[in-house]
Amino acid sequence: MVSAAGVADAPRLDARQEKTLARLTSAVLALAAEQPITEVTVSRLAATAGVHRSTVYEYAASPVALLQRVLRGELDALRAEYLVDVAPDDAAAAIGGVTRAVLRHVDGHDAIYRRGLGVEGAGAGLDAMLSEHFQGSIELLLQQHSVTVPAADELERRAIERYLADGIIGAIDVWLTRPRPRDVEALLALLERLTPPWWPSR
């Protein structure tokens, strides 16, 4: 089931499960910052989190899947914060706000995304995860009539969503090659120059 925020509704976790997930989240983020997530075993993840190996599988099928779940959760929270029930007149500000927040999210996990994006990080699936997120955000804006796109049919609309999403990811991938501190506002301004004139901008 998908909520109004454009995210899949997940089963509610009890207090014990929340605590376990928090430990797994901390562990998978730390390990993915140290080495490619594709090289992290379930046993090492479990040991780092201080849980039994079988417990990992209660939350994800693999360390890769858990990392995607954790990052997707952070991104979905940003979408819900910025993009739900946005009026057309407020779309430009909302899109600018959520894009800035996503760039800060990526920069905050820069070691993970630098390893996980592009050809070398194909096994981590972060390109696809980010693409799905951006496409989902655009889809939400369209469903709410916050924005409109010049699409003649469903396939053109999907092509536009994919074009915008994957273009942003490519720009982020290049931006991450810059040394820290990175200028979020400069990349945001570049993205605004690159997007079509019919797309809302600040």
Disulfide bonds with the S-S distance in Angstrom:
none
